[in-house]
Amino acid sequence: MNRKEEVGRPMPRILIVTGEASGDLHGANLASALRSLRPDVELLGVGGGKMRAAGVRLVQGIERLDAIGMVGPAQLLAALRTYGTLSRFLKENPLEAVVFIDNPGLNLRLARVAKRAGHRVIYYIAPQIWAWHGSRIRLIAEVVDRMIVILPFEEALYREAGVRCTFVGHPLLDAVAPSYDRAELRKRVGVNEAARVVGLLPGSRENEVRALLPTMLQAAAQLAKSDPTRQFVLAQAPSIEDGLIEALSAGSGLKVHVMRDQSSEAMAMSDLLLVASGTATLQAAVIGTPMVLLYRTSWLTYWIGRWLITVDCIGLVNIVAGRKIVAELIQQEATPQRLAEEAERLLHSQAAYNQMRTALRDVRDRLGEPGASRRAAEAILEECAA
């Protein structure tokens, strides 16, 4: 959109609705991109501190949206209050567009309310209907005016279902630096520049860290026993309290350098990663560090998931690759012994290590080009001008 086209157009009023911490970050980046394209845009939102810092006026009286899916009457009550407050807001306020980011459990319900209230509905970072809940695509076709997706295969999937859809690339390409000075990072953290370094990434949710970090530490202890020169770094998500890491690490007998809110740096300075399944596997692919993937949840959740999930792999890195390029150790296979074995295989076989690096570069290429937030903002403003 050029400046001449902007003249005479009313100021867009856009509501951005997020859920978890990652949604707050994506919402903040989107808000910054919208403001750079239309400085006069009025941005309202449901999110956190990052969105507020990006100039979004947060809607009063809204509690965290990620209470949906959590256990306990207090969380359910908070979610119901949030749903009621935001439903009223959507019905009572004029908006050029409502942008929902991820968090489909609640956001798709709210999208229906927004559509009935006469708003344009845009969804950024799509529900993973290709993995499960395929029936949701019918609801999406009814209530979403435009999908903005970040995985390359999603565009065709939604278009085949009759949903207007735009692939903008993955926001990780903007969050990760083009290159890192490994020697400088190691010096800063106190890691030997010549050592083989293994990075531990146990996840960003407390239940993930509790389930996976002890296994990672036991596997790391086995790796240290077979080669005492190896060193270890742990990427601690900002959502995880220091006390939890300390409690789970106590008694491991292992020296681990903890890096808080520096996951990309921890990945870049490592030779190999032990990583929880999730977006971190794509982040590692963008940086180019080989990895072993693991995940463990309750047996009830696992069996329900196996019944619903329709894809062969659970790791995003493998799903984007279209084949299993990274070993997936899930449930009973996620043991310290198996994790150490897979790590040793990659650390000892230069051919296997290089093969994975080549496959990770292909995944990186499939994710598009940097600038996802700006392209998403352009699509949103295009909808507002329609």
C-alpha positions in Angstrom: 0.0 0.0 0.0 1.6 3.3 -1.0 1.1 6.7 0.6 -1.3 8.0 -2.0 -3.6 5.0 -1.3 -3.6 5.8 2.4 -4.8 9.4 2.0 -8.4 9.7 2.8 -8.8 6.3 4.3 -10.2 6.1 7.8 -7.9 4.9 10.6 -8.1 1.2 10.9 -9.2 -0.1 14.3 -7.9 -3.7 14.9 -8.3 -6.1 17.8 -5.5 -8.7 18.2 -6.3 -11.7 20.4 -3.6 -14.0 21.7 -3.3 -16.7 24.3 0.0 -18.0 25.6 3.4 -16.3 25.9 4.4 -17.2 22.4 1.2 -15.5 21.1 2.0 -12.4 23.0 5.4 -12.2 21.2 3.8 -12.8 17.8 1.2 -10.3 18.6 3.8 -7.7 19.5 5.8 -8.3 16.3 2.6 -8.0 14.3 1.6 -4.8 16.0 5.0 -3.3 15.3 4.7 -4.2 11.7 1.2 -2.8 11.4 2.3 0.5 13.0 5.3 0.7 10.6 2.8 0.4 7.6 0.0 2.5 9.1 1.3 4.7 11.9 -2.3 5.9 12.5 -3.7 2.4 13.1 -5.5 1.9 16.4 -4.6 -1.4 18.0 -6.5 -3.0 20.8 -5.6 -6.4 22.2 -5.8 -9.3 24.5 -2.3 -10.3 25.4 0.6 -9.5 27.7 3.5 -7.1 28.3 5.2 -7.5 25.0 2.0 -6.4 23.1 1.6 -3.5 25.5 5.2 -2.4 24.9 4.5 -2.6 21.1 1.7 0.0 21.5 -1.3 -2.2 21.8 -4.0 -0.9 24.2 -5.0 -4.0 26.2 -8.7 -4.6 26.8 -9.5 -4.1 30.5 -11.0 -6.9 32.5 -9.6 -9.7 30.4 -7.7 -12.5 32.1 -5.2 -14.9 30.5 -6.8 -16.8 27.6 -4.6 -19.9 28.1 -6.6 -20.9 31.1 -8.7 -23.0 28.7 -7.4 -26.6 28.8 -5.9 -26.2 32.3 -7.2 -28.2 35.2 -9.2 -26.9 38.1 -12.4 -24.9 38.9 -10.5 -21.6 39.4 -9.0 -21.8 35.9 -12.3 -22.8 34.3 -14.1 -19.9 36.1 -11.4 -17.4 34.9 -11.8 -18.7 31.3 -15.5 -18.3 31.4 -15.2 -14.8 32.7 -12.7 -14.0 30.0 -15.0 -15.5 27.3 -18.0 -13.5 28.5 -16.1 -10.2 28.8 -14.5 -10.5 25.3 -17.8 -11.7 23.8 -19.5 -8.5 25.0 -16.6 -6.4 23.8 -16.9 -7.9 20.3 -20.6 -7.3 20.2 -20.4 -3.7 21.4 -17.4 -2.2 19.7 -16.8 -1.3 16.0 -13.7 -2.9 14.5 -12.2 -3.1 11.0 -10.8 -6.5 11.8 -10.3 -9.0 14.6 -7.0 -11.0 14.4 -6.8 -14.2 16.4 -3.3 -15.7 17.0 -2.9 -19.4 17.6 -4.7 -20.7 20.8 -7.5 -22.4 18.9 -9.3 -23.9 21.9 -10.8 -20.6 22.8 -10.0 -18.4 19.8 -12.2 -20.4 17.4 -15.1 -20.0 19.8 -14.5 -16.3 19.9 -14.1 -16.2 16.1 -17.7 -17.4 15.8 -18.8 -14.6 18.1 -16.8 -12.0 16.1 -18.2 -13.2 12.8 -21.8 -13.0 14.1 -21.1 -9.5 15.4 -20.2 -8.5 11.8 -16.4 -8.2 12.1 -13.8 -9.3 9.6 -12.1 -12.3 11.1 -8.5 -13.0 10.4 -6.5 -15.9 11.9 -2.7 -15.7 12.1 -0.8 -18.9 13.0 -3.3 -21.5 12.1 -4.7 -24.4 14.2 -2.9 -27.6 13.4 -5.9 -29.2 11.7 -3.4 -31.3 9.6 -2.4 -33.1 12.8 -5.8 -33.5 14.5 -9.3 -31.9 14.8 -9.7 -32.0 11.0 -13.4 -31.3 11.6 -12.4 -27.7 12.6 -11.8 -26.8 9.0 -15.6 -26.6 8.5 -15.9 -24.1 11.3 -12.9 -22.1 10.0 -14.5 -21.9 6.6 -17.7 -20.5 8.2 -16.2 -17.9 10.5 -12.7 -16.9 9.2 -12.4 -14.5 6.3 -8.7 -15.1 5.8 -6.1 -17.4 7.2 -2.5 -16.3 7.4 -0.3 -19.3 7.8 3.4 -19.9 8.7 4.0 -23.5 7.6 4.4 -24.1 3.8 2.0 -26.9 3.4 -0.9 -25.2 5.1 -1.8 -22.8 2.3 -2.9 -25.5 -0.1 -4.8 -27.4 2.7 -6.9 -24.4 3.5 -7.5 -23.3 0.0 -8.7 -26.8 -0.9 -11.3 -26.3 1.8 -12.4 -23.0 0.3 -10.7 -20.8 2.9 -8.8 -17.7 1.6 -5.3 -18.3 2.8 -1.8 -16.6 2.6 1.5 -18.2 3.5 3.8 -15.5 4.9 6.8 -17.6 6.1 7.7 -18.4 9.7 8.3 -15.7 12.3 11.3 -17.7 13.6 13.2 -16.4 10.7 12.9 -12.9 12.2 13.6 -14.0 15.7 16.8 -15.9 14.9 19.9 -14.0 13.9 21.4 -14.7 10.5 24.6 -16.0 12.2 26.1 -16.3 15.7 29.7 -16.0 16.9 30.0 -19.4 18.6 33.4 -18.6 20.1 32.1 -15.4 21.7 29.0 -17.1 23.0 31.1 -19.9 24.6 33.5 -17.4 26.1 30.6 -15.3 27.6 29.0 -18.4 29.2 32.3 -19.9 30.4 32.3 -23.0 28.1 35.5 -24.3 26.6 35.8 -23.2 23.0 37.2 -26.6 21.9 34.7 -28.8 23.8 31.8 -30.8 22.3 28.8 -29.0 23.8 25.4 -30.6 24.3 22.4 -28.3 24.7 19.3 -29.2 26.8 16.0 -27.7 25.9 13.3 -29.2 28.1 10.4 -26.9 27.0 8.6 -23.7 28.1 5.8 -25.2 30.2 6.3 -26.4 33.8 4.8 -29.8 33.1 7.1 -30.4 30.2 10.2 -29.4 32.2 9.2 -31.7 35.1 8.6 -34.6 32.7 11.7 -34.2 30.5 14.5 -32.4 32.3 15.4 -35.3 34.6 15.6 -37.7 31.6 17.8 -35.1 29.8 20.1 -34.7 32.8 20.5 -38.5 33.2 21.3 -38.9 29.5 23.8 -36.0 29.8 25.4 -37.7 32.8 25.9 -40.8 30.6 27.4 -38.7 27.8 29.8 -37.0 30.3 30.8 -40.4 31.7 31.8 -41.6 28.2 33.7 -38.4 27.5 34.5 -36.1 30.5 35.5 -33.2 28.2 31.9 -32.7 27.0 30.1 -29.7 28.4 26.4 -28.9 28.8 24.2 -25.8 28.6 20.5 -25.6 29.5 18.2 -23.2 27.8 15.7 -22.0 30.5 12.5 -20.5 29.0 11.5 -17.1 30.6 8.2 -18.8 31.7 10.1 -21.3 33.9 11.1 -20.3 37.5 14.7 -20.6 38.6 13.6 -22.7 41.6 12.2 -25.5 39.4 15.4 -25.8 37.4 17.5 -25.9 40.6 15.2 -28.5 42.2 15.2 -30.8 39.2 19.0 -30.4 38.7 19.9 -31.0 42.4 21.8 -34.3 42.9 22.6 -34.8 39.2 26.3 -34.3 39.8 26.5 -32.6 36.5 27.9 -29.1 35.8 25.3 -27.4 33.5 25.5 -23.8 32.4 22.0 -22.4 32.6 21.1 -19.7 30.0 17.8 -17.9 30.7 15.8 -16.6 27.8 18.7 -17.3 25.4 17.5 -20.4 23.6 18.8 -19.3 20.2 22.2 -18.6 21.7 22.3 -22.0 23.5 21.4 -23.7 20.3 24.1 -21.8 18.3 26.9 -22.6 20.7 26.0 -26.3 20.9 27.2 -29.2 18.8 24.1 -31.2 19.5 20.7 -30.6 21.2 18.4 -32.7 23.3 15.1 -30.9 22.7 11.4 -31.2 23.7 9.1 -31.6 20.7 7.6 -28.3 19.6 8.5 -25.1 17.9 12.0 -25.3 19.3 12.8 -28.1 16.8 12.1 -25.6 14.0 14.2 -23.0 15.8 17.1 -25.5 15.9 16.6 -26.2 12.2 16.9 -22.5 11.3 20.1 -22.3 13.4 21.3 -25.6 11.9 22.2 -27.6 15.0 21.5 -31.3 14.9 19.2 -32.7 17.5 17.4 -35.6 19.2 13.8 -35.0 19.9 11.9 -36.4 22.9 8.5 -36.0 24.5 6.6 -37.6 27.3 3.1 -36.9 28.7 0.5 -38.7 30.8 -0.6 -42.0 29.4 -4.2 -40.9 29.1 -3.2 -37.7 27.1 -0.9 -39.8 25.0 -3.5 -42.4 24.0 -6.1 -39.8 23.3 -3.6 -38.0 21.2 -2.6 -41.1 19.3 -6.3 -41.7 18.5 -6.8 -38.2 17.2 -3.4 -37.4 15.6 -3.3 -38.2 11.9 0.4 -37.6 11.1 3.2 -40.1 11.2 5.6 -37.8 13.1 5.0 -35.4 16.0 8.1 -33.2 15.6 7.5 -30.0 13.6 10.9 -30.3 12.1 10.0 -33.8 10.6 6.6 -32.6 9.5 8.0 -29.7 7.6 10.7 -32.0 6.1 8.1 -34.5 5.0 10.1 -37.4 6.5 11.8 -38.4 9.7 15.1 -36.6 9.7 15.4 -36.3 13.5 14.9 -39.3 15.9 11.7 -39.0 17.9 11.8 -40.7 21.3 8.2 -40.6 22.6 6.7 -42.0 25.8 8.4 -45.3 26.8 11.2 -44.7 24.3 12.1 -41.4 26.0 14.6 -42.9 28.4 18.1 -41.7 29.4 19.6 -44.7 27.8 17.9 -44.3 24.4 18.6 -40.5 24.4 22.3 -41.0 25.2 22.5 -43.7 22.4 21.0 -41.4 19.8 23.3 -38.6 20.9 26.4 -40.8 20.8 25.4 -41.9 17.3 25.4 -38.3 16.0 28.5 -37.3 18.0 30.5 -40.3 16.7 29.3 -40.4 13.1 30.4 -37.4 11.1 28.4 -38.8 8.1 25.2 -39.0 10.1 25.8 -35.6 11.6 26.5 -33.9 8.3 23.5 -35.6 6.7 21.2 -34.1 9.4 22.7 -30.7 8.9 22.0 -30.9 5.2 18.4 -31.9 5.9 18.0 -29.1 8.4 19.1 -26.6 5.8 16.3 -27.9 3.5 13.8 -27.4 6.3 15.1 -23.8 6.8 14.6 -23.1 3.1 11.0 -24.5 3.2 10.1 -22.0 5.9 10.2 -19.1 3.5 12.0 -15.7 3.9 12.4 -13.3 6.8 9.6 -10.7 7.1 6.7 -12.9 8.2 5.2 -10.3 10.5 5.4 -7.5 7.9 3.7 -9.7 5.2 1.0 -10.7 7.8 0.4 -7.0 8.5 0.2 -6.2 4.8 -2.5 -9.0 4.4 -4.4 -7.6 7.4 -4.4 -4.1 6.1 -5.5 -5.4 2.7 -8.5 -7.0 4.3 -9.3 -3.8 6.2 -9.2 -1.8 2.9 -11.4 -4.3 1.0 
